[in-house]
Amino acid sequence: MKISLVAAIAENNAIGKDNKLLWHLSNDLKFFKNYTLGKVILMGRKTFESIGKRALPGRINAVISRDHTLQAENILVFKTLEAALAHFKNVEEVCIVGGAQLYKDTLPIAHRLVLTRVATSPEADVFFPELNWNDWKMVSEEMHLADEKHLYDYTFQVFERKD
Ligand SMILES: NC(=O)c1ccc[n+]([C@@H]2O[C@H](COP(=O)([O-])OP(=O)(O)OC[C@H]3O[C@@H](n4cnc5c(N)ncnc54)[C@H](OP(=O)(O)O)[C@@H]3O)[C@@H](O)[C@H]2O)c1
């Protein structure tokens, strides 16, 4: 099983505020959809709440929460990260889609980072964890300038952990 962290990150590592995203970038939503379609997406309970407590179509949706009562249509709920990863051990790729807590817990075991680097430094209350860039090799990069649909410049980058 390959573990990929999929995240949109500001220049100051900000990823969210008040349990919401910090921007609306339609191409990033498309990129996220294209990358995750047909795969497992694993998220923390707060991220699940932030996307409306619903499953994103075309993907296996899994949520981590210690709340035994949490349930929703087409959502698998696990009490621990370990239980979730054990369940998906034979799956090709698990996409960790946030939030900050889950990124922090999975960064040490991640194989791939699928990042959207957003050219802004907003005020935020959740941040992507600090990482050692020397551990990572960039395998693709695609830059985009701001336009009428995108308030900020943004760059899609994929990194693989160095051997
Ligand atoms: N920019 C981006 O790409 C991106 C992506 C996703 C989310 N976000 C943002 O991130 C914010 C949410 O992140 P967050 O850090 O506050 O919350 P989160 O990681 O989404 O959820 C935290 C909750 O998930 C459960 N959880 C997470 N890791 C666990 C573990 N290892 N073991 C057991 N339970 C675990 C716990 O739920 P219980 O308390 O129920 O036990 C915990 O309280 C929002 O602002 C959202 O918009 C940004």
The ligand as a Gaussian input file, in Angstrom:
#p B3LYP/6-31G(d) Opt

LIG

0 1
 N       -5.932000      22.691000       2.491000
 C       -6.195000      21.400000       2.477000
 O       -5.736000      20.639000       1.596000
 C       -7.073000      20.783000       3.538000
 C       -7.463000      19.445000       3.438000
 C       -8.276000      18.913000       4.454000
 C       -8.693000      19.700000       5.501000
 N       -8.291000      20.997000       5.550000
 C       -8.680000      21.864000       6.675000
 O       -8.156000      21.290000       7.863000
 C       -9.027000      21.641000       8.950000
 C       -9.376000      20.378000       9.719000
 O       -8.165000      19.805000      10.223000
 P       -7.999000      19.403000      11.778000
 O       -6.578000      19.093000      12.012000
 O       -8.659000      20.458000      12.602000
 O       -8.897000      18.089000      11.901000
 P       -8.881000      16.643000      11.172000
 O       -7.502000      16.065000      11.114000
 O       -9.670000      16.727000       9.914000
 O       -9.777000      15.843000      12.211000
 C       -9.315000      15.657000      13.526000
 C      -10.185000      14.591000      14.167000
 O      -10.072000      13.376000      13.417000
 C       -9.915000      12.282000      14.306000
 N       -8.528000      11.834000      14.184000
 C       -7.558000      12.356000      13.388000
 N       -6.425000      11.643000      13.480000
 C       -6.672000      10.654000      14.335000
 C       -5.912000       9.579000      14.839000
 N       -4.627000       9.374000      14.443000
 N       -6.484000       8.738000      15.734000
 C       -7.754000       8.917000      16.108000
 N       -8.545000       9.927000      15.650000
 C       -8.007000      10.772000      14.785000
 C      -10.287000      12.827000      15.676000
 O      -11.698000      12.796000      15.692000
 P      -12.589000      12.668000      17.046000
 O      -12.362000      13.945000      17.788000
 O      -13.982000      12.499000      16.515000
 O      -12.086000      11.450000      17.761000
 C       -9.778000      14.252000      15.588000
 O      -10.387000      15.134000      16.509000
 C      -10.201000      22.375000       8.323000
 O       -9.973000      23.783000       8.392000
 C      -10.166000      21.930000       6.881000
 O      -10.765000      22.882000       6.010000
 C       -7.499000      21.561000       4.589000

